[in-house]
Amino acid sequence: MRLVVLLLALLVVGLLVARQLGGGAPAQVQKPEAISDVAVPAVPAVPTRPQDVPGFERQVEGYVNDLAAERAKQLEQAESGK
């Protein structure tokens, strides 16, 4: 009985490996039709000097707050049906 279970497990593992190795063409990624009209704030650049970290923290906080406000605006528009 153990041998049968072991053989079935090896068969499943073998099939999964074969699918991964010989899977044919990779999945195609489709580009969106158009970029949305929503303006996304610029992502802050990562600092390279330690003294730039406090300014970077303020930039990231502003970025996150801007994105949250934009998403709230989008959610409000979606809920109102506009």
PDB file with SEQRES, HELIX, SHEET and CRYST1 records, atoms N, CA, C and O in Angstrom:
SEQRES   1 A   82  MET ARG LEU VAL VAL LEU LEU LEU ALA LEU LEU VAL VAL          
SEQRES   2 A   82  GLY LEU LEU VAL ALA ARG GLN LEU GLY GLY GLY ALA PRO          
SEQRES   3 A   82  ALA GLN VAL GLN LYS PRO GLU ALA ILE SER ASP VAL ALA          
SEQRES   4 A   82  VAL PRO ALA VAL PRO ALA VAL PRO THR ARG PRO GLN ASP          
SEQRES   5 A   82  VAL PRO GLY PHE GLU ARG GLN VAL GLU GLY TYR VAL ASN          
SEQRES   6 A   82  ASP LEU ALA ALA GLU ARG ALA LYS GLN LEU GLU GLN ALA          
SEQRES   7 A   82  GLU SER GLY LYS                                              
HELIX    1 AA1 ARG A    2  LEU A   21  1                                  20    
HELIX    2 AA2 PRO A   50  ASP A   52  5                                   3    
HELIX    3 AA3 VAL A   53  SER A   80  1                                  28    
CRYST1    1.000    1.000    1.000  90.00  90.00  90.00 P 1           1          
ATOM      1  N   MET A   1       0.826  -1.197   0.000  1.00  0.00           N  
ATOM      2  CA  MET A   1       0.000   0.000   0.000  1.00  0.00           C  
ATOM      3  C   MET A   1       0.867   1.256   0.000  1.00  0.00           C  
ATOM      4  O   MET A   1       0.601   2.211  -0.730  1.00  0.00           O  
ATOM      5  N   ARG A   2       1.910   1.236   0.834  1.00  0.00           N  
ATOM      6  CA  ARG A   2       2.802   2.390   0.880  1.00  0.00           C  
ATOM      7  C   ARG A   2       3.482   2.603  -0.460  1.00  0.00           C  
ATOM      8  O   ARG A   2       3.697   3.738  -0.886  1.00  0.00           O  
ATOM      9  N   LEU A   3       3.815   1.512  -1.115  1.00  0.00           N  
ATOM     10  CA  LEU A   3       4.487   1.606  -2.409  1.00  0.00           C  
ATOM     11  C   LEU A   3       3.569   2.247  -3.450  1.00  0.00           C  
ATOM     12  O   LEU A   3       4.028   3.035  -4.277  1.00  0.00           O  
ATOM     13  N   VAL A   4       2.297   1.920  -3.416  1.00  0.00           N  
ATOM     14  CA  VAL A   4       1.336   2.495  -4.358  1.00  0.00           C  
ATOM     15  C   VAL A   4       1.195   3.997  -4.115  1.00  0.00           C  
ATOM     16  O   VAL A   4       1.169   4.777  -5.068  1.00  0.00           O  
ATOM     17  N   VAL A   5       1.105   4.406  -2.859  1.00  0.00           N  
ATOM     18  CA  VAL A   5       0.992   5.822  -2.534  1.00  0.00           C  
ATOM     19  C   VAL A   5       2.246   6.559  -2.954  1.00  0.00           C  
ATOM     20  O   VAL A   5       2.169   7.673  -3.471  1.00  0.00           O  
ATOM     21  N   LEU A   6       3.418   5.941  -2.737  1.00  0.00           N  
ATOM     22  CA  LEU A   6       4.677   6.545  -3.135  1.00  0.00           C  
ATOM     23  C   LEU A   6       4.751   6.695  -4.647  1.00  0.00           C  
ATOM     24  O   LEU A   6       5.196   7.732  -5.140  1.00  0.00           O  
ATOM     25  N   LEU A   7       4.333   5.704  -5.375  1.00  0.00           N  
ATOM     26  CA  LEU A   7       4.340   5.781  -6.835  1.00  0.00           C  
ATOM     27  C   LEU A   7       3.378   6.851  -7.350  1.00  0.00           C  
ATOM     28  O   LEU A   7       3.697   7.560  -8.305  1.00  0.00           O  
ATOM     29  N   LEU A   8       2.212   6.974  -6.730  1.00  0.00           N  
ATOM     30  CA  LEU A   8       1.266   8.014  -7.134  1.00  0.00           C  
ATOM     31  C   LEU A   8       1.829   9.411  -6.845  1.00  0.00           C  
ATOM     32  O   LEU A   8       1.673  10.324  -7.656  1.00  0.00           O  
ATOM     33  N   ALA A   9       2.476   9.573  -5.702  1.00  0.00           N  
ATOM     34  CA  ALA A   9       3.078  10.865  -5.365  1.00  0.00           C  
ATOM     35  C   ALA A   9       4.176  11.211  -6.352  1.00  0.00           C  
ATOM     36  O   ALA A   9       4.266  12.356  -6.794  1.00  0.00           O  
ATOM     37  N   LEU A  10       5.017  10.239  -6.710  1.00  0.00           N  
ATOM     38  CA  LEU A  10       6.074  10.478  -7.695  1.00  0.00           C  
ATOM     39  C   LEU A  10       5.497  10.808  -9.067  1.00  0.00           C  
ATOM     40  O   LEU A  10       6.053  11.631  -9.795  1.00  0.00           O  
ATOM     41  N   LEU A  11       4.401  10.180  -9.415  1.00  0.00           N  
ATOM     42  CA  LEU A  11       3.749  10.466 -10.686  1.00  0.00           C  
ATOM     43  C   LEU A  11       3.242  11.905 -10.725  1.00  0.00           C  
ATOM     44  O   LEU A  11       3.427  12.604 -11.721  1.00  0.00           O  
ATOM     45  N   VAL A  12       2.604  12.347  -9.644  1.00  0.00           N  
ATOM     46  CA  VAL A  12       2.093  13.722  -9.577  1.00  0.00           C  
ATOM     47  C   VAL A  12       3.243  14.718  -9.643  1.00  0.00           C  
ATOM     48  O   VAL A  12       3.171  15.705 -10.376  1.00  0.00           O  
ATOM     49  N   VAL A  13       4.306  14.464  -8.877  1.00  0.00           N  
ATOM     50  CA  VAL A  13       5.466  15.360  -8.896  1.00  0.00           C  
ATOM     51  C   VAL A  13       6.094  15.378 -10.282  1.00  0.00           C  
ATOM     52  O   VAL A  13       6.476  16.440 -10.773  1.00  0.00           O  
ATOM     53  N   GLY A  14       6.203  14.237 -10.908  1.00  0.00           N  
ATOM     54  CA  GLY A  14       6.769  14.165 -12.258  1.00  0.00           C  
ATOM     55  C   GLY A  14       5.939  14.938 -13.270  1.00  0.00           C  
ATOM     56  O   GLY A  14       6.488  15.629 -14.128  1.00  0.00           O  
ATOM     57  N   LEU A  15       4.626  14.827 -13.173  1.00  0.00           N  
ATOM     58  CA  LEU A  15       3.762  15.577 -14.089  1.00  0.00           C  
ATOM     59  C   LEU A  15       3.893  17.082 -13.875  1.00  0.00           C  
ATOM     60  O   LEU A  15       3.915  17.848 -14.838  1.00  0.00           O  
ATOM     61  N   LEU A  16       3.978  17.506 -12.614  1.00  0.00           N  
ATOM     62  CA  LEU A  16       4.142  18.933 -12.333  1.00  0.00           C  
ATOM     63  C   LEU A  16       5.475  19.452 -12.852  1.00  0.00           C  
ATOM     64  O   LEU A  16       5.536  20.547 -13.410  1.00  0.00           O  
ATOM     65  N   VAL A  17       6.533  18.688 -12.677  1.00  0.00           N  
ATOM     66  CA  VAL A  17       7.847  19.103 -13.177  1.00  0.00           C  
ATOM     67  C   VAL A  17       7.834  19.151 -14.692  1.00  0.00           C  
ATOM     68  O   VAL A  17       8.363  20.094 -15.280  1.00  0.00           O  
ATOM     69  N   ALA A  18       7.250  18.169 -15.330  1.00  0.00           N  
ATOM     70  CA  ALA A  18       7.191  18.149 -16.791  1.00  0.00           C  
ATOM     71  C   ALA A  18       6.406  19.345 -17.319  1.00  0.00           C  
ATOM     72  O   ALA A  18       6.773  19.925 -18.341  1.00  0.00           O  
ATOM     73  N   ARG A  19       5.343  19.712 -16.640  1.00  0.00           N  
ATOM     74  CA  ARG A  19       4.544  20.856 -17.069  1.00  0.00           C  
ATOM     75  C   ARG A  19       5.351  22.150 -16.944  1.00  0.00           C  
ATOM     76  O   ARG A  19       5.273  23.024 -17.808  1.00  0.00           O  
ATOM     77  N   GLN A  20       6.126  22.265 -15.863  1.00  0.00           N  
ATOM     78  CA  GLN A  20       6.921  23.469 -15.661  1.00  0.00           C  
ATOM     79  C   GLN A  20       8.055  23.565 -16.679  1.00  0.00           C  
ATOM     80  O   GLN A  20       8.333  24.654 -17.182  1.00  0.00           O  
ATOM     81  N   LEU A  21       8.705  22.468 -16.988  1.00  0.00           N  
ATOM     82  CA  LEU A  21       9.858  22.496 -17.879  1.00  0.00           C  
ATOM     83  C   LEU A  21       9.464  22.599 -19.348  1.00  0.00           C  
ATOM     84  O   LEU A  21      10.131  23.296 -20.113  1.00  0.00           O  
ATOM     85  N   GLY A  22       8.419  21.936 -19.747  1.00  0.00           N  
ATOM     86  CA  GLY A  22       8.042  21.923 -21.153  1.00  0.00           C  
ATOM     87  C   GLY A  22       6.725  22.599 -21.413  1.00  0.00           C  
ATOM     88  O   GLY A  22       5.982  22.182 -22.301  1.00  0.00           O  
ATOM     89  N   GLY A  23       6.416  23.628 -20.665  1.00  0.00           N  
ATOM     90  CA  GLY A  23       5.109  24.256 -20.708  1.00  0.00           C  
ATOM     91  C   GLY A  23       4.756  24.957 -21.998  1.00  0.00           C  
ATOM     92  O   GLY A  23       3.688  25.563 -22.072  1.00  0.00           O  
ATOM     93  N   GLY A  24       5.587  24.911 -23.011  1.00  0.00           N  
ATOM     94  CA  GLY A  24       5.263  25.581 -24.267  1.00  0.00           C  
ATOM     95  C   GLY A  24       5.532  27.064 -24.188  1.00  0.00           C  
ATOM     96  O   GLY A  24       6.459  27.495 -23.504  1.00  0.00           O  
ATOM     97  N   ALA A  25       4.734  27.844 -24.878  1.00  0.00           N  
ATOM     98  CA  ALA A  25       4.929  29.293 -24.928  1.00  0.00           C  
ATOM     99  C   ALA A  25       4.537  29.917 -23.594  1.00  0.00           C  
ATOM    100  O   ALA A  25       3.560  29.501 -22.971  1.00  0.00           O  
ATOM    101  N   PRO A  26       5.301  30.914 -23.159  1.00  0.00           N  
ATOM    102  CA  PRO A  26       4.926  31.593 -21.915  1.00  0.00           C  
ATOM    103  C   PRO A  26       3.645  32.395 -22.093  1.00  0.00           C  
ATOM    104  O   PRO A  26       3.273  32.767 -23.206  1.00  0.00           O  
ATOM    105  N   ALA A  27       2.998  32.645 -21.003  1.00  0.00           N  
ATOM    106  CA  ALA A  27       1.749  33.406 -21.039  1.00  0.00           C  
ATOM    107  C   ALA A  27       2.014  34.815 -21.557  1.00  0.00           C  
ATOM    108  O   ALA A  27       3.011  35.439 -21.192  1.00  0.00           O  
ATOM    109  N   GLN A  28       1.136  35.307 -22.392  1.00  0.00           N  
ATOM    110  CA  GLN A  28       1.272  36.638 -22.961  1.00  0.00           C  
ATOM    111  C   GLN A  28       0.664  37.668 -22.028  1.00  0.00           C  
ATOM    112  O   GLN A  28      -0.449  37.495 -21.531  1.00  0.00           O  
ATOM    113  N   VAL A  29       1.400  38.730 -21.799  1.00  0.00           N  
ATOM    114  CA  VAL A  29       0.907  39.825 -20.978  1.00  0.00           C  
ATOM    115  C   VAL A  29       0.295  40.857 -21.910  1.00  0.00           C  
ATOM    116  O   VAL A  29       0.939  41.319 -22.851  1.00  0.00           O  
ATOM    117  N   GLN A  30      -0.950  41.211 -21.643  1.00  0.00           N  
ATOM    118  CA  GLN A  30      -1.621  42.177 -22.493  1.00  0.00           C  
ATOM    119  C   GLN A  30      -1.491  43.565 -21.900  1.00  0.00           C  
ATOM    120  O   GLN A  30      -1.669  43.770 -20.700  1.00  0.00           O  
ATOM    121  N   LYS A  31      -1.176  44.509 -22.767  1.00  0.00           N  
ATOM    122  CA  LYS A  31      -1.071  45.889 -22.334  1.00  0.00           C  
ATOM    123  C   LYS A  31      -2.470  46.486 -22.237  1.00  0.00           C  
ATOM    124  O   LYS A  31      -3.360  46.114 -23.003  1.00  0.00           O  
ATOM    125  N   PRO A  32      -2.666  47.398 -21.310  1.00  0.00           N  
ATOM    126  CA  PRO A  32      -3.980  48.044 -21.231  1.00  0.00           C  
ATOM    127  C   PRO A  32      -4.227  48.890 -22.472  1.00  0.00           C  
ATOM    128  O   PRO A  32      -3.290  49.362 -23.116  1.00  0.00           O  
ATOM    129  N   GLU A  33      -5.487  49.071 -22.792  1.00  0.00           N  
ATOM    130  CA  GLU A  33      -5.859  49.859 -23.968  1.00  0.00           C  
ATOM    131  C   GLU A  33      -5.370  51.294 -23.858  1.00  0.00           C  
ATOM    132  O   GLU A  33      -4.778  51.834 -24.793  1.00  0.00           O  
ATOM    133  N   ALA A  34      -5.618  51.893 -22.728  1.00  0.00           N  
ATOM    134  CA  ALA A  34      -5.202  53.280 -22.530  1.00  0.00           C  
ATOM    135  C   ALA A  34      -4.839  53.490 -21.076  1.00  0.00           C  
ATOM    136  O   ALA A  34      -5.399  52.860 -20.180  1.00  0.00           O  
ATOM    137  N   ILE A  35      -3.917  54.361 -20.863  1.00  0.00           N  
ATOM    138  CA  ILE A  35      -3.547  54.701 -19.497  1.00  0.00           C  
ATOM    139  C   ILE A  35      -4.631  55.601 -18.938  1.00  0.00           C  
ATOM    140  O   ILE A  35      -5.131  56.492 -19.625  1.00  0.00           O  
ATOM    141  N   SER A  36      -4.987  55.363 -17.692  1.00  0.00           N  
ATOM    142  CA  SER A  36      -6.076  56.139 -17.117  1.00  0.00           C  
ATOM    143  C   SER A  36      -5.690  57.607 -17.017  1.00  0.00           C  
ATOM    144  O   SER A  36      -4.510  57.957 -16.984  1.00  0.00           O  
ATOM    145  N   ASP A  37      -6.686  58.440 -16.970  1.00  0.00           N  
ATOM    146  CA  ASP A  37      -6.461  59.882 -16.925  1.00  0.00           C  
ATOM    147  C   ASP A  37      -6.069  60.366 -15.535  1.00  0.00           C  
ATOM    148  O   ASP A  37      -5.803  61.550 -15.334  1.00  0.00           O  
ATOM    149  N   VAL A  38      -6.036  59.446 -14.582  1.00  0.00           N  
ATOM    150  CA  VAL A  38      -5.718  59.831 -13.218  1.00  0.00           C  
ATOM    151  C   VAL A  38      -4.226  60.127 -13.125  1.00  0.00           C  
ATOM    152  O   VAL A  38      -3.395  59.315 -13.530  1.00  0.00           O  
ATOM    153  N   ALA A  39      -3.903  61.280 -12.597  1.00  0.00           N  
ATOM    154  CA  ALA A  39      -2.508  61.654 -12.437  1.00  0.00           C  
ATOM    155  C   ALA A  39      -1.985  61.046 -11.142  1.00  0.00           C  
ATOM    156  O   ALA A  39      -2.501  61.318 -10.058  1.00  0.00           O  
ATOM    157  N   VAL A  40      -0.961  60.226 -11.276  1.00  0.00           N  
ATOM    158  CA  VAL A  40      -0.351  59.599 -10.114  1.00  0.00           C  
ATOM    159  C   VAL A  40       0.863  60.428  -9.727  1.00  0.00           C  
ATOM    160  O   VAL A  40       1.676  60.767 -10.588  1.00  0.00           O  
ATOM    161  N   PRO A  41       0.999  60.756  -8.465  1.00  0.00           N  
ATOM    162  CA  PRO A  41       2.152  61.551  -8.058  1.00  0.00           C  
ATOM    163  C   PRO A  41       3.450  60.798  -8.309  1.00  0.00           C  
ATOM    164  O   PRO A  41       3.479  59.567  -8.308  1.00  0.00           O  
ATOM    165  N   ALA A  42       4.521  61.551  -8.523  1.00  0.00           N  
ATOM    166  CA  ALA A  42       5.815  60.950  -8.795  1.00  0.00           C  
ATOM    167  C   ALA A  42       6.314  60.203  -7.566  1.00  0.00           C  
ATOM    168  O   ALA A  42       6.177  60.673  -6.437  1.00  0.00           O  
ATOM    169  N   VAL A  43       6.889  59.042  -7.804  1.00  0.00           N  
ATOM    170  CA  VAL A  43       7.426  58.235  -6.717  1.00  0.00           C  
ATOM    171  C   VAL A  43       8.725  58.873  -6.236  1.00  0.00           C  
ATOM    172  O   VAL A  43       9.583  59.206  -7.054  1.00  0.00           O  
ATOM    173  N   PRO A  44       8.883  59.048  -4.940  1.00  0.00           N  
ATOM    174  CA  PRO A  44      10.108  59.667  -4.435  1.00  0.00           C  
ATOM    175  C   PRO A  44      11.325  58.781  -4.684  1.00  0.00           C  
ATOM    176  O   PRO A  44      11.240  57.555  -4.624  1.00  0.00           O  
ATOM    177  N   ALA A  45      12.450  59.418  -4.964  1.00  0.00           N  
ATOM    178  CA  ALA A  45      13.697  58.687  -5.194  1.00  0.00           C  
ATOM    179  C   ALA A  45      14.284  58.233  -3.864  1.00  0.00           C  
ATOM    180  O   ALA A  45      14.212  58.956  -2.871  1.00  0.00           O  
ATOM    181  N   VAL A  46      14.856  57.054  -3.844  1.00  0.00           N  
ATOM    182  CA  VAL A  46      15.445  56.506  -2.629  1.00  0.00           C  
ATOM    183  C   VAL A  46      16.746  57.245  -2.334  1.00  0.00           C  
ATOM    184  O   VAL A  46      17.576  57.415  -3.227  1.00  0.00           O  
ATOM    185  N   PRO A  47      16.932  57.686  -1.085  1.00  0.00           N  
ATOM    186  CA  PRO A  47      18.137  58.436  -0.757  1.00  0.00           C  
ATOM    187  C   PRO A  47      19.374  57.546  -0.742  1.00  0.00           C  
ATOM    188  O   PRO A  47      19.299  56.358  -0.431  1.00  0.00           O  
ATOM    189  N   THR A  48      20.509  58.141  -1.081  1.00  0.00           N  
ATOM    190  CA  THR A  48      21.773  57.412  -1.055  1.00  0.00           C  
ATOM    191  C   THR A  48      22.654  57.844   0.110  1.00  0.00           C  
ATOM    192  O   THR A  48      23.662  57.198   0.395  1.00  0.00           O  
ATOM    193  N   ARG A  49      22.288  58.914   0.776  1.00  0.00           N  
ATOM    194  CA  ARG A  49      23.056  59.404   1.920  1.00  0.00           C  
ATOM    195  C   ARG A  49      22.165  59.356   3.157  1.00  0.00           C  
ATOM    196  O   ARG A  49      20.962  59.603   3.067  1.00  0.00           O  
ATOM    197  N   PRO A  50      22.746  59.041   4.303  1.00  0.00           N  
ATOM    198  CA  PRO A  50      21.934  58.956   5.536  1.00  0.00           C  
ATOM    199  C   PRO A  50      21.232  60.258   5.900  1.00  0.00           C  
ATOM    200  O   PRO A  50      20.134  60.225   6.456  1.00  0.00           O  
ATOM    201  N   GLN A  51      21.831  61.387   5.602  1.00  0.00           N  
ATOM    202  CA  GLN A  51      21.205  62.656   5.979  1.00  0.00           C  
ATOM    203  C   GLN A  51      19.986  62.979   5.110  1.00  0.00           C  
ATOM    204  O   GLN A  51      19.232  63.897   5.431  1.00  0.00           O  
ATOM    205  N   ASP A  52      19.785  62.247   4.030  1.00  0.00           N  
ATOM    206  CA  ASP A  52      18.624  62.467   3.174  1.00  0.00           C  
ATOM    207  C   ASP A  52      17.387  61.686   3.628  1.00  0.00           C  
ATOM    208  O   ASP A  52      16.300  61.881   3.085  1.00  0.00           O  
ATOM    209  N   VAL A  53      17.546  60.815   4.607  1.00  0.00           N  
ATOM    210  CA  VAL A  53      16.447  59.948   5.039  1.00  0.00           C  
ATOM    211  C   VAL A  53      15.253  60.727   5.603  1.00  0.00           C  
ATOM    212  O   VAL A  53      14.119  60.401   5.252  1.00  0.00           O  
ATOM    213  N   PRO A  54      15.450  61.739   6.458  1.00  0.00           N  
ATOM    214  CA  PRO A  54      14.263  62.462   6.967  1.00  0.00           C  
ATOM    215  C   PRO A  54      13.439  63.120   5.851  1.00  0.00           C  
ATOM    216  O   PRO A  54      12.209  63.103   5.894  1.00  0.00           O  
ATOM    217  N   GLY A  55      14.107  63.687   4.871  1.00  0.00           N  
ATOM    218  CA  GLY A  55      13.374  64.266   3.746  1.00  0.00           C  
ATOM    219  C   GLY A  55      12.641  63.204   2.945  1.00  0.00           C  
ATOM    220  O   GLY A  55      11.530  63.428   2.465  1.00  0.00           O  
ATOM    221  N   PHE A  56      13.276  62.043   2.805  1.00  0.00           N  
ATOM    222  CA  PHE A  56      12.654  60.935   2.092  1.00  0.00           C  
ATOM    223  C   PHE A  56      11.405  60.470   2.821  1.00  0.00           C  
ATOM    224  O   PHE A  56      10.397  60.158   2.188  1.00  0.00           O  
ATOM    225  N   GLU A  57      11.464  60.422   4.158  1.00  0.00           N  
ATOM    226  CA  GLU A  57      10.298  60.027   4.942  1.00  0.00           C  
ATOM    227  C   GLU A  57       9.130  60.976   4.699  1.00  0.00           C  
ATOM    228  O   GLU A  57       7.989  60.537   4.553  1.00  0.00           O  
ATOM    229  N   ARG A  58       9.411  62.256   4.657  1.00  0.00           N  
ATOM    230  CA  ARG A  58       8.344  63.237   4.393  1.00  0.00           C  
ATOM    231  C   ARG A  58       7.783  63.050   2.977  1.00  0.00           C  
ATOM    232  O   ARG A  58       6.575  63.155   2.764  1.00  0.00           O  
ATOM    233  N   GLN A  59       8.671  62.773   2.012  1.00  0.00           N  
ATOM    234  CA  GLN A  59       8.207  62.561   0.640  1.00  0.00           C  
ATOM    235  C   GLN A  59       7.312  61.330   0.549  1.00  0.00           C  
ATOM    236  O   GLN A  59       6.275  61.355  -0.115  1.00  0.00           O  
ATOM    237  N   VAL A  60       7.713  60.260   1.216  1.00  0.00           N  
ATOM    238  CA  VAL A  60       6.924  59.027   1.175  1.00  0.00           C  
ATOM    239  C   VAL A  60       5.573  59.232   1.852  1.00  0.00           C  
ATOM    240  O   VAL A  60       4.551  58.763   1.352  1.00  0.00           O  
ATOM    241  N   GLU A  61       5.564  59.927   2.981  1.00  0.00           N  
ATOM    242  CA  GLU A  61       4.295  60.209   3.651  1.00  0.00           C  
ATOM    243  C   GLU A  61       3.371  61.026   2.751  1.00  0.00           C  
ATOM    244  O   GLU A  61       2.173  60.754   2.673  1.00  0.00           O  
ATOM    245  N   GLY A  62       3.926  62.021   2.077  1.00  0.00           N  
ATOM    246  CA  GLY A  62       3.129  62.818   1.153  1.00  0.00           C  
ATOM    247  C   GLY A  62       2.610  61.982  -0.002  1.00  0.00           C  
ATOM    248  O   GLY A  62       1.461  62.127  -0.419  1.00  0.00           O  
ATOM    249  N   TYR A  63       3.468  61.100  -0.519  1.00  0.00           N  
ATOM    250  CA  TYR A  63       3.084  60.228  -1.627  1.00  0.00           C  
ATOM    251  C   TYR A  63       1.937  59.309  -1.215  1.00  0.00           C  
ATOM    252  O   TYR A  63       0.957  59.160  -1.946  1.00  0.00           O  
ATOM    253  N   VAL A  64       2.065  58.699  -0.044  1.00  0.00           N  
ATOM    254  CA  VAL A  64       1.029  57.788   0.439  1.00  0.00           C  
ATOM    255  C   VAL A  64      -0.271  58.543   0.683  1.00  0.00           C  
ATOM    256  O   VAL A  64      -1.349  58.060   0.337  1.00  0.00           O  
ATOM    257  N   ASN A  65      -0.168  59.719   1.274  1.00  0.00           N  
ATOM    258  CA  ASN A  65      -1.380  60.511   1.533  1.00  0.00           C  
ATOM    259  C   ASN A  65      -2.051  60.940   0.232  1.00  0.00           C  
ATOM    260  O   ASN A  65      -3.278  60.936   0.138  1.00  0.00           O  
ATOM    261  N   ASP A  66      -1.248  61.314  -0.783  1.00  0.00           N  
ATOM    262  CA  ASP A  66      -1.812  61.693  -2.084  1.00  0.00           C  
ATOM    263  C   ASP A  66      -2.521  60.511  -2.733  1.00  0.00           C  
ATOM    264  O   ASP A  66      -3.610  60.663  -3.287  1.00  0.00           O  
ATOM    265  N   LEU A  67      -1.899  59.329  -2.664  1.00  0.00           N  
ATOM    266  CA  LEU A  67      -2.539  58.147  -3.246  1.00  0.00           C  
ATOM    267  C   LEU A  67      -3.827  57.798  -2.505  1.00  0.00           C  
ATOM    268  O   LEU A  67      -4.822  57.425  -3.127  1.00  0.00           O  
ATOM    269  N   ALA A  68      -3.809  57.917  -1.189  1.00  0.00           N  
ATOM    270  CA  ALA A  68      -5.011  57.617  -0.407  1.00  0.00           C  
ATOM    271  C   ALA A  68      -6.132  58.591  -0.752  1.00  0.00           C  
ATOM    272  O   ALA A  68      -7.290  58.193  -0.874  1.00  0.00           O  
ATOM    273  N   ALA A  69      -5.790  59.859  -0.909  1.00  0.00           N  
ATOM    274  CA  ALA A  69      -6.807  60.842  -1.265  1.00  0.00           C  
ATOM    275  C   ALA A  69      -7.360  60.564  -2.668  1.00  0.00           C  
ATOM    276  O   ALA A  69      -8.559  60.708  -2.906  1.00  0.00           O  
ATOM    277  N   GLU A  70      -6.490  60.171  -3.582  1.00  0.00           N  
ATOM    278  CA  GLU A  70      -6.934  59.877  -4.948  1.00  0.00           C  
ATOM    279  C   GLU A  70      -7.841  58.651  -4.969  1.00  0.00           C  
ATOM    280  O   GLU A  70      -8.861  58.637  -5.659  1.00  0.00           O  
ATOM    281  N   ARG A  71      -7.467  57.627  -4.212  1.00  0.00           N  
ATOM    282  CA  ARG A  71      -8.313  56.433  -4.154  1.00  0.00           C  
ATOM    283  C   ARG A  71      -9.652  56.726  -3.499  1.00  0.00           C  
ATOM    284  O   ARG A  71     -10.683  56.208  -3.928  1.00  0.00           O  
ATOM    285  N   ALA A  72      -9.644  57.546  -2.471  1.00  0.00           N  
ATOM    286  CA  ALA A  72     -10.906  57.924  -1.820  1.00  0.00           C  
ATOM    287  C   ALA A  72     -11.791  58.676  -2.806  1.00  0.00           C  
ATOM    288  O   ALA A  72     -13.006  58.477  -2.844  1.00  0.00           O  
ATOM    289  N   LYS A  73     -11.172  59.539  -3.599  1.00  0.00           N  
ATOM    290  CA  LYS A  73     -11.923  60.291  -4.608  1.00  0.00           C  
ATOM    291  C   LYS A  73     -12.513  59.340  -5.651  1.00  0.00           C  
ATOM    292  O   LYS A  73     -13.674  59.478  -6.036  1.00  0.00           O  
ATOM    293  N   GLN A  74     -11.707  58.372  -6.106  1.00  0.00           N  
ATOM    294  CA  GLN A  74     -12.188  57.406  -7.083  1.00  0.00           C  
ATOM    295  C   GLN A  74     -13.317  56.558  -6.507  1.00  0.00           C  
ATOM    296  O   GLN A  74     -14.300  56.274  -7.191  1.00  0.00           O  
ATOM    297  N   LEU A  75     -13.170  56.156  -5.244  1.00  0.00           N  
ATOM    298  CA  LEU A  75     -14.213  55.345  -4.603  1.00  0.00           C  
ATOM    299  C   LEU A  75     -15.499  56.147  -4.470  1.00  0.00           C  
ATOM    300  O   LEU A  75     -16.590  55.618  -4.685  1.00  0.00           O  
ATOM    301  N   GLU A  76     -15.376  57.415  -4.118  1.00  0.00           N  
ATOM    302  CA  GLU A  76     -16.550  58.254  -3.990  1.00  0.00           C  
ATOM    303  C   GLU A  76     -17.247  58.429  -5.340  1.00  0.00           C  
ATOM    304  O   GLU A  76     -18.476  58.415  -5.413  1.00  0.00           O  
ATOM    305  N   GLN A  77     -16.464  58.592  -6.406  1.00  0.00           N  
ATOM    306  CA  GLN A  77     -17.039  58.711  -7.743  1.00  0.00           C  
ATOM    307  C   GLN A  77     -17.717  57.421  -8.160  1.00  0.00           C  
ATOM    308  O   GLN A  77     -18.787  57.447  -8.769  1.00  0.00           O  
ATOM    309  N   ALA A  78     -17.093  56.276  -7.832  1.00  0.00           N  
ATOM    310  CA  ALA A  78     -17.687  54.992  -8.203  1.00  0.00           C  
ATOM    311  C   ALA A  78     -18.987  54.738  -7.459  1.00  0.00           C  
ATOM    312  O   ALA A  78     -19.945  54.212  -8.025  1.00  0.00           O  
ATOM    313  N   GLU A  79     -19.015  55.113  -6.193  1.00  0.00           N  
ATOM    314  CA  GLU A  79     -20.227  54.903  -5.401  1.00  0.00           C  
ATOM    315  C   GLU A  79     -21.353  55.828  -5.827  1.00  0.00           C  
ATOM    316  O   GLU A  79     -22.525  55.461  -5.739  1.00  0.00           O  
ATOM    317  N   SER A  80     -21.009  57.028  -6.289  1.00  0.00           N  
ATOM    318  CA  SER A  80     -22.052  57.960  -6.703  1.00  0.00           C  
ATOM    319  C   SER A  80     -22.534  57.664  -8.127  1.00  0.00           C  
ATOM    320  O   SER A  80     -23.549  58.206  -8.565  1.00  0.00           O  
ATOM    321  N   GLY A  81     -21.798  56.798  -8.852  1.00  0.00           N  
ATOM    322  CA  GLY A  81     -22.238  56.407 -10.193  1.00  0.00           C  
ATOM    323  C   GLY A  81     -21.822  57.348 -11.291  1.00  0.00           C  
ATOM    324  O   GLY A  81     -22.410  57.317 -12.371  1.00  0.00           O  
ATOM    325  N   LYS A  82     -20.836  58.179 -11.062  1.00  0.00           N  
ATOM    326  CA  LYS A  82     -20.391  59.115 -12.105  1.00  0.00           C  
ATOM    327  C   LYS A  82     -19.434  58.457 -13.043  1.00  0.00           C  
ATOM    328  O   LYS A  82     -18.956  59.092 -13.983  1.00  0.00           O  
TER     329      LYS A  82                                                      
END                                                                             
